[in-house]
Amino acid sequence: RAEQRDMRGLLYAGALRYAHALAEHDAAIAAWQQMPRRPDLQRRLYESLHARAKVHAELGDRPAAIADDHEALRVATELHGADHPALIDLYLDLARQLASQGDTTGAKAAAQHASDLLRSRKHGTARSRCDLAALTRDLGDPVAAEVEARAAAKLAAPAAPLARLPGYGGCYYPDPGRCALAPQPGRR
């Protein structure tokens, strides 16, 4: 079954067995594509495409990751419409992949779509906002990154004491170890 193959793919990816994960996701996607075009099955298809994109990225195959993210966005947009919150993480992952390929213009456009969705209907989670902050910083806009990081902190825990992240333009976040803006080993 497609669902079982997809779950095995996620488990293999979690165990860092990416070749096995890729094979399982390939089989799941092929099965989802053969099924009737029902909303629940289309959702599973774009989730599988997104999961496979992450595996491709881990294997260093950025063009395949980008292609899967584009296809996942196409299916999700067709299913939910262009302003659905399910698109936020898809756009963020696409932006990361485009940036890693050196396509700064494409990365900024995808990040802007995610940002527009986060703002338009107040969608998103603290993690999505923090991911956008890190991506925005990496794309060269520390001021916008600061705004997103503060929004992430507000969503994460309004009453929690906030930790200041040194060297990141005064970014505040309740749990610096879980924020993408936290200093990473080997990163300046």
N, C-alpha and C positions, 0 to 999 in steps of 0.2 A: 504494500500500500504506500501511496505517496506520503501520507502523514508520517508513517514509520520511517521511511527513507529520510525524510526531512529531519526528524528528531535524531536519527543516527548521525546525520551530517553535523548537527549542532553539537552533539556529544563528542564526535571526533575532533571538531574544531576546538572545543574546550580542552581536549587532551593534546592539542597541538599536532594532531595527525591529519594535516591538511590535505594530503593526497586522497586519503579515505573520505574525508569530509566533502571534497570536491566531487568525487564519484557518487556519493549519496545524494548530494544536492542536484547533480545532473539528472539522476534517475527520478528524483522527486519532481523537478521542473518539467521533465518530459511527460510524466504522468499527469501533473496538474494541467498541462497544455492540452491533453487529450480529453479532459473531462468537460462536461457542459459548462457554459459560461455563466455560472451562478455567482452572485456576489460573495458568498462565503468561500468559494473555490478560487475566485479571482484574488481575494485577499491573501489566501494561502500562497498563490502563485507569486504575488509581488513580495511577500515575506521571504519566500524561498530564493527569489532572485537577489534580494538584498543580502540574505545570508551568504549566498554563493559569491556575491561581490566582495564581501569581507574576506572570504577564503582566498579569492584571487589576489586581493591586496596583500594578504599575509604571505602568499607565494611569490609576491613581487610582480605579478602580472597586472599592472595598472590599466592597460587598455581593456582587458577583459573585465576588470572591476568597474571601470567607467561604463562600459557597454551594459553590464548587468544593472548598474544603478540607473542608467537612462531608461532601460526597459522596465525596471521596477517603478520608476516615476510615471512612465506612460500608463502602465496598468493601473496604478493607484489613482492617478488623475482621472482616468476613464471611469473608474469605479466610484470614487468619492467626490470628484470635482476638484477644481484648482485651489480651493482654499481650505482644504481639510487638514487637521493637525497631524494626520498620519504622514504627510509629506515632509514635515519639518526634518526629521532625522534622515530621510532619504536625501534631501537637499544638502544637509550638512555633510553626510558621507560622500556625496558626489563632489562637493566643494573640496574636501580633503584630498580626494583622489586626483582631481584636476590640478590642485596646487602642487601635489607631489610630482606631477608630470610637467610642471613648469607653466601650465596654462593659468596664469594669474587672472586674466580677464574672465575666463569661464568660471574659475573658482569664486571670484567676487560676485559674479551674477548668481551663482547657485546659493552663495551665502546670503545675498540680498533677498532671494526668494524665501529662504528660511526666516530671515529677520522680518520680512513683511508679514509672514504667517504668524510669527510670534507676537507681533504688535497688533495686527488687524483685528483679531478676535480674542486676544489675550490667551492664546493657546500656549502650550509648552510647559516644560518642567524645568526645575532648577538645573538639571543635568543638560538639557538642551540649550538653555541660556548660557551655561558655563562653557559648553562646547563651542557655541557661537562666539563667545568672548575670546577663547583661545584661538580659534580660527581667524577671527578679525584681527587679533594681535599679530598672528603669524603673517597675515596679508598686509601688514604695515599700518594699521590704524589703531594705535594704543588708546586714543580718546574714546572711540566707539567701543573698544574692548572693555574699558573701565565701566562704561554705562551698562553693558551686558552683564559684566561680573557683579555689579551692584544689584541688578535685577535678579540674577541667579540667587544671590544671598537673601534677598527679600522673600523669594519663593521657597527657599530651602528651609528656613527656620526663622520666622519673624522675631521670635523672642530669644533666640540663641545668641550668645556672645560671638562676635565675629573676629576671625584671625586675620591680621594683615599679612599679605604675602610680599616679602621683600623683593624689590627689583621688578615688580610688575605693576608699576604705576598706581600703587595704592589699592590694588584689588583686595576686596574683602570677601571672605567666604567662610561659612560656619565650620567646614571640615577641609582644611587645605590639602590634606592627603588625597581627597577624592575629587578635587577640582582640577580640570585640565590646565588651569593657569598656575598650578603649584609648580615650583621648580622641579625639573626632571633631571636625573643624572645625565651628565654630558651635555646639558642644554644651558645656554646662557640666557 
